[in-house]
Amino acid sequence: MMEKRLRRVHEVLQRYAACEADEDVREELDDALKDARWLAEREPGPRMWLLLGHVMRARWDLLDDADALDGAIANYSRAGGSSDAEDEFDWTDHLSFGQLLLSRFELLEDLADLDLGIDRLRMATGGLEGLLSRMRIKLADALATRFAYAGGGADRVEALVILDGVVERANGDPEDVVLAADAYSRLGEVPRGMALLAEVSSADDGPIGAEAAWDLALAHAGRYERSEGSLDDVEAAIGLLSGLLSDARLAGRELSPTEASCHAMLGLLLTWRSGIGLSAFPDEYDLFVALQMGQEPIAHDDLDAAIGHLTFAVERLPEDLDSALLLGVLMLATGVGPNDPALDLLGRTLSVASEEQPPWPRLRVVTALLRYTPGPDVPRGDERIIRQLESLGDAALAGASLRAARSAFLGVALASRAVDTGDEEMGGRGVAAFCDALQDLEPGEPLRAIIVVRLIYAMISMRVYDLEAVSLDRVASIMGGGPGRADPIDLVALELARGRQDTTDAVLTRTAARVAEALAAAVPEDPAYALLAIAVLPLFFERYAATQSLDYLDLVQRCADLARTLQPGRSLLDRSFAGMAAFGEVIQAVVRRDGRGAIAAAERFRLLMSDEYPREAGLFAAFAAAIAGNADGISAGLGLALDARTGAPPQDAVNTGQLAAMEIIQGVATHDPDLLSRGIERAREMISGPRFHIGSLTSGQAILGKALAFRHGLGGASDDDLAEALANLEEAASDRRTNPGAPYAAQIFADLSEAHRAESEGVGPAVDIALEGLRARLREVQLQSGSEHMLAISKAGEGEAVRVAGWCVADDRPGALVEALELGRGLVLQASISVRSVPDLLRAEGADALAAIWEVEATLKPEHRTRALTVLGDSALQRPATAAEIGAGLRATGADALAYLLPGATATGGVAVLVRAAGTTSIVHLPGFHQDGPVRRYAAIHEAYLAAYRTPEEQQARRDWSRALDEVCGWAGPAVMAPLLEQFTGTSGLPRLVLVPVGAAGVVPWHAARLGEVRVCERSVISYAASGRQLIDAAGRPCRPLLGYPVIVADPVGEVMLNSRRECAEIARLWYPEAVRLGRWRNEQARPATVPEVMSVLFEASMLHYSGHASSAAWAADSFLHLAGRDGAPDGERLAIKDILRSAAEPAGPGAVVVLTACLSDLTRESHDEALTLSTALLATVAVAVVGSRWLVADDPRTAAMMAMFHRHLALTPEDPALALHRTQRWMLDPAREMPGEISDRLRKVTEGLDFADPRIWAAFTHQGR
């Protein structure tokens, strides 16, 4: 009886082992189980327990019977644990037992099963000595699994050793290599695994090679999807799968991919390559994004090919819901019509697939949307979306996520349509739809944050486009409903909703601040933040237009960068993000008056975005050309903008105001009176219509007034033009006076003053209005948050102060002349200094809370800056220095007069405006002083020298500059300085003058001008100043004791500047033996002169001597001192002007004497009237006096000698650095000079026989301050 039962069980197991898994075997296994249990009861022991385990294992394999799996494991364990198991338990039993344990681990994830399974696989492979590599791979795979779950380097090392051995001994068995490749990848050795798959794929033409190609394609796709790869991976996968299809290598093995699977994967890969940005497994949100895309169907070869491959796959595998859903979504995105035959395939999938699978409800919605038949009067766009979404019955929307997504996109379409048409009732319906969507979702669901962002965009649009009657109370209730809710995105929505009743624009400013906070908290894995970065762009551009704060343009750039970071590798989106960035760069360059940069950015925008935004591409090109002074470029850009919307729908057409502005700009650029007249008529039409928010950010009256004034200047127009221009400009100016925060005030006042000047020719309010405009310009600069932004805004007013000064000279108004020159000089420095007094001024106005914010905030928000300056109004912040105040500053420094050197226009003489120590003013006419001639020639040659620095052309450029220096000094004496010094004939002692050169005159070394055989500095003590205000501020600060805390910085970057080191060693030895030493010294160790080290002493030093490199950048705020790199970085670091101004404390206490023997430390290469140099920046922050250089100073021993002499004189008159420099320069020029005895023999020797009177050495250095 036992033998019979035993034989029956073995026969069934043999049939199972032969893969005869038919229904008979399934039935026989039930009988075999009964027999095996009977045998185990009659003859308990390892032999029968193993037999029972084998039967249960077979039932598990065939029937997925979890009870059979547990029973099999229990019997194998029982058999393996008995005392005589060794005789019965061979390697095959260890292998079976291990595989069973691993199977249960996959079900239950109990690490105990994994540990035991690995032990049994080790027993199975332990004595095989290289045989059965497949089993070793199984062991390695199990170790890889445990490594993935529990970590542990030992498992990984063991698995890699096993795999390396298998691959080495594979003896050409490609199947082993394919299995090993998968294990390598699971151990993190993805490149190794992919390399093995590539070898097999290329070497084997059969099914195994096809399987390797399939696995390799999946590996490439997985690497791209994990954002660990690039589009190169997508290309590689597409090539592999296309090769499989073309070579017909897809049959022959059970594991090989089917043709349908290959087509499905190709459809997905081509979708990725298209850059459409949709998910591989579209969720509820993707469905409706695709519906939006389909309103302007995407034409893309990859998408067409993807639809073809997916159609093939779904036709052969109708149960493949994922492929069917992706196909349907692509059909939506490409605008497929309701009669497309592929729709029947989607319907067939719905009929055969299980409704319980997650993609099924989504596919039903997609199919319903595709089958929607619009009426003939429903164009693509928001109206069609509204009807499609409203046609979806609730029965089709199974699940809260689908209902929420449908409601949200209905809200999007309704809000967008409301903005286009001004229909507030429709806007209310849109908000209600958004609220329905949010109430369908729980906080924390990923879709909810995305819907909130869409709502934020809708609320911003409705606010900006004047749909202010739409109630947002329900939004406020939902957003503020949770106790302690602090989600950054929710807070943005809540700010907008609660601020609906605020009739001012303050809610938009507060919202922008909330958005900035949300972006700072961006979660890399959360797509809602990438969407937020795009959604808030209109807000930031509106806030820039409303406030002129460049912080908002910085936020535009930050949005583009953030969106690109959070959505990498999506080519269509990448173009959009790059276009966003180019948009911001165009405006930044226009603000900076950087014509070349504006044209380059506008061209980038055109190449990236002209298909979507042709009008904007044309407008940006025109604005850029206007900044560059290119009339043809203006016409071409405006032509592109006007052509872009020909025949467009009414809501997209160029509105009257934009068209008027285009025609006026083009008419002004081309001096075309007919074009200008058409623009004027449109502008009249615009200002007679209703006011709206976006239009109010500019001023229609100002645009019309400027155009009329320009047409009057062309001649031939009506005499009424000027009167109408004045009326419109007066209205615009009046609005700005009552709304001090309104933008473009400075430009409006400037245009109004010019119109009055044209009318009165010297009699009238032109000068006073122009001064009002200059004060408004200073206020606009003060509103900015840093020197870079301040400088950009100040450039908009270049030339305004000089023009007004010319009027004052003509009208003989010296008081107004000084005011104009002060308001037009050093705006960045004035703003940087003046805003430090804001807290005290705010407290005087009772705004204590705002004063506290100003003092505490490290980075002041635009809203706080705007609020503060609005509270203060036309306060002392915008009041320039008066002649009396300048006179007091002169007396405090011992100077006789301050002289503004104002060159005339082309071939027109200039003037020197003298403010004497008594506070009186006078004008000295200088017929030979104008912008052309020697000044312009010297400036051009000097700039060419700087451009040639460290190039093969440097030597010749230096010779050219030396000749130009001699020429300009020869001219400057008789043309300017001699008539100026004549004003001080009879003065006891040498006259002491403070020079404020205006415009390009700032490049001339006036102290080196020749008066016959002598130089000006031999007949007078010359200092320079950025403005009278800066002189006053320096004069009002006491000097720290010279020896209190001296700091000397030598050769900071370590370029072996021998004379720099010699210079510092000499002055330290002679005058400052206790000085803090930084940088590279000759014979002693010192701390490295890094940015942190220098900044740590900068604000405490009593004397700072810096001997190293500096650079005067084309953008003045970027000029810098070159310091050592942290941690020994060879390239060093920069301490820029903007960093110095940004980090400065309030300059109320005593200051230092700063000496910069660095190149170009007192030169600005552009924006000359800003006088923004390293010297002036230090004078505005830490110093009471600065000695700096006007040009490149070589590492010359004469400089070392000059500095030793300067510090010798400074030690004698520490309170008078200007006198110390004057005495030093006279010593350099004296042919009978003698080296003092204390100077080292080494310095004497290296300077012996050198020409100390060479102006390239001594004339480089200037003094500013007290």
Residue, then its C-alpha position, 0 to 999 in steps of 0.5 A: m500500500m505504501e509503495k503504491r501511494l509513493r509511486r503515485v506521488h512520484e509520477v505526479l511530481q514527474r509530470y509537474a517537473a516536465c511542465e505538463a501543467d494541464e487540468d489533469v495534473r492539477e486534479e492529481l496534485d490534490d490526490a498526491l497531497k492526500d497520499a503524501r500526508w498519509l505517507a508522512e503520518r505512517e512513516p514520519g521522517p526527513r524522507m516523507w516530510l521532503l516528499l510532502g514539501h515537494v507536493m506542496r511546492a508544486r501546488w504553490d507553483l501551479l495554483d499560487d496557493a499561499d497555504a501550500l507555500d506555508g506548508a511546503i516551507a514548514n515541511y522542508s524546515r522539519a526535514g532539514g532540522s532532523s538529526d538524519a537530514e544530511d542523508e536525505f537533504d541534497w543540494t536540490d532540496h536546499l535550492s527548493f527550500g531557499q526559493l520557497l523562502l524567497s517567494r514568501f519574503e516577496l509576499l510578506e517582506d519578513l526579513a527572517d525568510l530572506d535570511l533563511g533563504i540566503d542561508r539555504l542558497r549558500m548550502a545549495t551552492g557551497g560544494l559545487e565548485g563553479l558548477l551551476s552558475r545559475m544558482r550562484i546568480k540566484l544567491a547573488d540576487a537574494l543578497a542584492t535584495r537583502f542589501a536593498y532592504a537592510g543595507g549592509g556592505a557585506d552582502r553587497v561585496e559578497a554578491l559582487v564577488i559571486l557575480d564577477g566569478v559567474v561572468e568570468r566563468a560564463n564561457g559564453d553562456p549569454e543567459d547567465v550574463v543577462l541574469a547577472a546584469d540584472a543583479y548588478s543593476r540591483l546592487g547599484e552597479v547600473p553601468r556594469g549591468m548595462a554594459l553586459l546587456a549591451e555585449v549580449s545584445s550585440a553578440d547574440d542574434g537569437p531570443i536571448g540577445a533580444e531579451a538583453a536588448w529589451d532589458l537594456a532599453l528598460a534600463h535606459a528608460g528607468r535611468y531617465e525616469r529617475s532623473e539620473g540620465s538624460l535624453d541620450d538614454v531615451e534615444a538609446a532605448i528608442g534605437l534598441l526597441s526599433g532594432l528589435l522590431s525591424d529585425a523581428r527578434l521578438a519570438g522564441r522564449e517565454l521571457s522575451p518581449t512581445e511585439a505589442s509590448c515593444h510598440a507600447m514602450l516605444g510609444l512611451l519613449l517617444t512621448w518623453r522625447s517630444g518633451i510634452g511634459l506628461s506623466a508616463f502613467p497619466d493621472e487625473y491632472d494629466l487628463f485635463v492638462a492634455l485637454q487644454m493642450g488640445q485647444e491649440p493642438i501640438a504638432h510634433d513628429d514624435l507624438d504622431a509616431a507615439i500615437g501610431h505605436l500605442t495604437f498598434a499595442v492596444e489593438r493587439l493587447p486590448e487589456d493593456l490599460d496603461s497603454a490605452l490611457l496614454l494613447g487617449v491622453l496623447m489624442l487629447a493633447t494633439g486635438v484628435g477629433p471625435n471620429d478617429p478610428a482609434l477611439d474604438l480601440l479605447g472603447r474595446t479596452l474599457s469593455v475587456a479590462s477590469e473596472e477595478q483597475p485604477p486607470w479604468p475610470r480615467l480612460r472612461v473620462v478620456t474617451a468621453l472627452l474625445r467623443y464630445t462633438p462641439g457645435p459649429d459655433v464653438p471655437r477651440g479654447d476656453e469656451r469649448i473646454i467649458r462645454q466639454l467639462e460640463s458635458l461630463g456627468d457625475a457618473a463618469l467621474a468615479g472618485a474624488s480625484l477625478r471630480a476635483a480635477r474636472s472642477a479645477f479645470l472648469g474653474v481654470a477655463l471659466a476664470s480665463r474666459a472671464v478675464d478675456t470678456g470682463d464677465e464677473e458672473m463667469g469669474g464667480r462660477g470659476v471660483a465656485a468650481f475651484c472651491d468644489a474641487l478643493q472640498d473634494l480633496e483632503p489636505g495633503e493630497p498631491l492634487r490639492a496643492i496643484i489645484v490651489v496653484r491654479l486658483i492662485y493664478a486665476m485670482i491674480s489674473m482677475r485682480v490684475y484685470d479688474l474683476e474685483a467684484v468676484s467674491l472670494d469669501r469661500v476661498a478664504s474659508i477653505m484656505g483658512g479652515g484648518p487650525g494652524r495651517a501654514d502650508p506656504i502655497d495655501l498662505v499665498a491663496l489665503e492672502l489673495a482671498r482675504g485681500r479682495q476688499d483691499t482697494t489698494d495694490a497692497v494685497l498684491t505686494r503682500t501676495a508677492a512676499r508670500v510667493a517669495e516665501a513659498l518659493a524659498a520653501a520649494v520641495p524638489e519632489d513636488p510639481a506644485y512648486a514648479l507650477l507655482a513658479i510659472a503661475v506667479l510670473p504675471l504677478f511679479f511683472e505687474r509688481y515691477a511695473a507698479t513699483q519699479s523694484l528690480d527685486y521682482l525681476d530677480l524673482v522672475q529669474r528665480c522662478a525660471d531657474l526653479a521651474r527648470t530645476l523641478q521639471p528637468g529634462r522636458s524639452l518643451l518645458d525647458r524652452s518655456f523656462a528659458g523663454m521666461a528667463a529671457f523675458g526677465e533678462v530683456i527687461q533687466a537690460v532695458v532698465r540698465r540701458d544695456g543695448r547690446g544685452a537687451i538685443a541679445a536677450a530679445e533675440r533669445f526670446r524670439l528664438l524660443m518663444s516667437d511661436e507662442y508669443p510673436r507679439e511680445a517677441g516683436l515688442f521686445a526686439a523694438f525696445a532693445a533696439a530703442i535702447a541701442g539707438n537702432a531705428d531700423g531695429i525698432s521698425a523691424g520689431l514693431g512690424l513683427a508685433l503688429d503682424a503677429r495678431t492680424g486676424a486674431p480673435p478680438q480678445d487677443a488683438v493688440n489693444t488700442g494702448q499697445l498699438a498707440a505706443m508702438e506707433i509713437i515709438q516707431g514715429v519717434a525713432t524714424h521722425d515720421p510725422d504721419l506714423l506719430s500722428r496715428g499713434i497720437e490719435r490712438a492715444r487720445e482714444m485710449i485715455s478717453g476710455p475707461r481706466f483699468h489697472i494694467g493701463s494705470l501702471t503707465s500713464g496714457q496722458a504722459i505717453l500722449g504728452k510726450a508724443l505731442a511735444f516731440r511732434h511739436g519739435l519736428g515742426g510743421a504740426s499744429d501750434d496747439d500740440l505744445a499746449e495739449a502736451l503740457a495739459n496731458l503731462e501736467e495731469a500725469a504729474s499731478d497724479r504722481r504728486t498725489n501718489p508718491g509710490a506711482p511708477y515713472a514719476a521721474q520720467i514724467f517730471a522730466d518730460l514735463s520740464e522739457a515741454h515747459r522749457a520749449e514753451s518758455e525758453g527760460v521763463g517758467p517752471a521748467v527748472d523747478i519741475a526738473l528738480e522735482g524729477l531729479r528728486a523723484r529719480l533719487r527716490e526710485v533709486q532708494l526704493q531698490s534693495g542693493s547697489e546693483h539695482m540702484l545703479a540700474i535705475s540710476k542709469a535711466g536718468e543719465g544726462e538729466a542733471v547735466r541738462v538741467a544744470g545747463w538751463c540753470v547756467a543759462d538762467d543764472r540760477p547758481g543755487a538751483l545749479v548746485e541742487a541739480l548737480e548734487l541730485g544727479r551725482g552719485l545716486v547709488l552712494q546717496a541712496s546707500i547712505s541716506v536709507r540708513s537714516v530711515p529708522d530715525l525718520l520713521r520714528a519721527e513720523g510715528a511709524d515705530a513698527l516699520a522702523a523696527i522691521w527696517e532695522v532687523e530685516a537682513t534683506l528688506k522686502p520690497e513692500h517694507r521699502t515702499r511703505a517706508l518711503t511712502v510714509l516719509g514722502d518728500s523728506a530729507l531722504q530726497r533733499p540734496a546738499t545745499a551750498a551752505e552745507i557744502g561750505a560747512g563741510l569744506r571748512a571742516t576739512g580745511a578746503d577753500a572750495l568745491a568745484y563741479l567741472l561741467p563740460g559743455a556739449t559738442a564744441t560748446g564751452g563748459v563751466a566750473v561751478l565753485v562753492r566756497a567755504a563761505g557757502t557762496t557760489s559762482i560760475v567760471h566759464l571755460p570756453g575750451f572745456h567740452q565733451d569732445g576733443p582731448v577728453r573723449r580721445y583720452a577716455a577712448i584710448h584709456e579704455a582700449y588700454l584696459a581692454a588690451y591688458r594681459t593680451p599681446e596688444e598690451q605693450q602698444a596700447r600702453r604706449d598709446w595711453s602714455r602719449a594720450l595721458d601727456e596730451v590730456c594733461g597738457w590740455a587740462g592745465p590751460a583749458v580748465m585748471a588755470p582759469l580755475l586757480e586764478q579765482f584764488t589769486g591772493t589766497s594765503g598759502l596753496p589753495r585747497l580744492v575739492l573737484v567733482p568732475v561731471g560726466a566723462a571729465g571724471v577720467v581726467p587726472w586734473h591734479a596732474a594737469r600741466l601749468g607750464e613747467v609745473r603740475v597743478c598738484e604743485r600749486s594746489v592741494i587737490s582732492y576729489a569727491a563723488s558729490g558735495r553730499q559725500l564730502i559733507d558725510a566724510a567731514g562729519r565723521p571723526c578719524r580713528p587714531l591712526l595707530g589704533y588698529p592698522v591693517i596691511v594686506a600684501d599680495p593677497v592672491g599670491e602672484v609673487m608681486l615682489n614690490s607689493r610685498r616690499e612696499c608693505a614690509e617697508i611701511a609696516r617696519l617704519w610706521y605700523p609695527e603692530a599692524v594686523r598682517l594679511g596676505r603674502w609677505r616677504n619674510e613672515q607668515a600672515r593669515p590669508a587675505t580671504v574675503p571673510e578675513v578682510m571683512s572681519v577687520l574692514f569695519e574696525a581698522s584705523m588704517l587699511h593699506y591694501s596692495g594687490h589687484a583690483s578691477s574696474a568692471a564695465w558694470a560699476a557695482d561689480s568692480f572688486l578687490h581680488l582676494a585669496g580663495r578660501d581653503g587655498a582655492p587658486d583662483g581667489e575670490r572677489l570683494a565687490i563694491k556691491d558687497i561692501l555697500r550691502s554689508a556696511a553698518e551705520p556710519a555714525g562712528p569714527g572712520a579709517v584712512v584707507v590706502l588702495t595701491a591697487c589698479l583702478s580702485d578710483l575709476t568708473r568705466e561707465s556711469h561716470d556721474e555715479a562715481l561708483t568706485l572702490s574708493t567711494a564705496l569705502l568712503a561711504t561705509v568705513a573710511v573718512a579718507v581714501v587714497g586710490s588709483r585712476w589706472l593700472v599701476a604696475d608692480d613698480p619699486r617707485t610705487a613702494a617708495m611713494m607709499a613709504m613717503f606717503h605714510r611718513h607724511l601721514a604720520l606727521t599729519p594723520e588728520d590730513p591725508a590730502l596734505a600727506l598725498h600732496r606732499t608725497q606727489r611734490w616729493m616725487l616731482d622734485p628733481a632734488r628729492e632725497m630718500p629719508g634715512e630710515i628708508s631701507d637700503r634695499l628699497r634705495k637700491v632697487t629705485e636707484g636711477l628710476d624716473f620718479a617724476d613719471p606721471r604713470i606712477w605718482a599721478a595715478f593716486t587721488h585723495q577723497g574724503r577729509 
